[in-house]
Amino acid sequence: QVQLVESGGGWVQPGGSLRLSCAASQSIFSIQLMSWYRQAPGKQRELVVTIPRWGSRIYADSVKGRFAANRDNAKNTIYLQMNSLKPEDTAVYYCNANITDQGSYWGQGTQVTVSS
C-alpha cells in the first residue's frame, strides 16, 4: 500500500507561482498513472492533470499553458509547477496514484490559496 504526502502549498498573490510535490512511500516507476486533483470549497474534486508512466500529460483546460507536471521516478516524487495563478485556482490539491490490481491511493492534500 503506497502512501502519498503532498507539500508546497501556501498563499500566493494572483499571478504568482507555486510548486507542489508529492512524495510516495515506494517506487513509482511501475505505477501506470499518477495524477493531481483539486477540490475548491463547495465544489467537487476535479482532475488537474494526469501523468502516465509513458506518454503525454493531459491537462484540464482551465490550467493548460499555466501548469506543468512531471514525475521523477528516481525520487519517487511527482511535481506540479503552477504559474500565473488565479483566485479560481484556490483549492486543496491532492496527489493520486492508480495502481493496477491494487486500486487508487490519495494523499492528504495541500492547501493553495490565491488572493490579494
C-alpha positions in Angstrom: 0.0 0.0 0.0 1.6 3.3 -1.1 1.4 6.4 1.0 1.5 9.8 -0.7 2.5 13.1 1.0 1.9 16.4 -0.7 3.8 19.6 0.2 4.4 23.0 -1.2 1.0 24.6 -0.8 0.5 28.1 0.7 -0.7 31.5 0.0 0.2 33.5 -3.1 -1.0 36.6 -4.9 -2.6 36.4 -8.3 -0.1 36.0 -11.0 2.3 34.2 -8.6 3.7 30.7 -8.7 3.9 27.7 -6.5 5.4 24.3 -6.9 3.7 21.3 -5.3 5.4 18.0 -4.6 4.0 14.6 -3.9 6.4 12.0 -2.4 5.5 8.3 -2.5 6.5 5.8 0.1 7.6 3.3 -2.5 8.9 3.3 -6.1 6.6 5.0 -8.6 8.5 3.6 -11.6 5.9 0.9 -12.3 2.8 3.0 -11.4 0.9 3.4 -14.6 -0.9 6.6 -13.8 -0.4 9.4 -11.3 -2.5 12.5 -11.2 -3.1 15.8 -9.5 -6.7 16.7 -8.5 -8.1 19.7 -6.7 -11.2 20.5 -4.7 -12.4 24.0 -4.1 -14.8 24.9 -1.3 -18.3 23.7 -2.1 -17.2 22.0 -5.3 -16.5 18.5 -6.4 -13.0 17.2 -6.7 -11.7 17.8 -10.2 -8.8 16.4 -12.3 -6.0 18.8 -12.9 -3.5 16.7 -14.8 -2.8 13.0 -15.4 0.8 11.9 -15.5 1.1 8.5 -17.2 4.2 6.3 -16.9 4.5 6.6 -20.6 3.0 9.2 -22.9 1.9 12.8 -22.6 0.4 14.6 -19.7 -3.2 15.5 -20.1 -4.2 18.8 -18.5 -7.6 20.3 -17.6 -8.5 23.1 -20.0 -8.5 25.5 -17.1 -4.8 25.1 -16.4 -3.4 24.5 -19.8 -0.4 26.8 -20.5 -0.1 27.7 -16.8 0.6 24.4 -15.0 3.3 21.9 -15.7 3.5 18.4 -14.2 6.3 15.9 -14.1 7.4 12.8 -12.4 10.8 11.9 -11.1 10.9 8.1 -10.7 14.4 8.2 -9.1 13.0 10.3 -6.2 9.5 8.7 -6.2 8.0 12.1 -6.5 5.7 13.9 -8.8 5.5 17.7 -9.1 3.1 20.4 -10.2 4.5 23.7 -11.2 1.8 26.3 -11.1 2.3 29.7 -12.8 0.1 32.7 -13.4 -2.1 31.6 -10.5 -5.6 32.9 -10.4 -8.1 33.2 -7.5 -10.1 30.4 -9.0 -7.1 28.1 -8.6 -7.7 28.2 -4.8 -8.3 24.7 -3.6 -6.9 21.7 -1.8 -4.6 19.9 -4.2 -4.4 16.1 -4.0 -2.0 13.6 -5.4 -3.4 10.3 -6.7 -1.7 7.0 -7.6 -3.7 4.5 -9.6 -2.0 1.1 -9.3 -3.1 -1.8 -11.4 -4.7 -4.6 -9.4 -4.5 -2.6 -6.2 -6.6 0.5 -6.5 -6.4 4.2 -6.1 -4.5 6.0 -3.4 -4.7 9.6 -2.2 -2.6 11.9 -0.3 -3.9 14.1 2.5 -3.9 17.2 0.3 -2.2 20.6 0.4 -4.0 23.9 0.5 -3.3 26.5 -2.2 -4.8 30.0 -1.7 -4.6 32.6 -4.3 -5.7 36.1 -3.2 -4.6 39.6 -2.9 
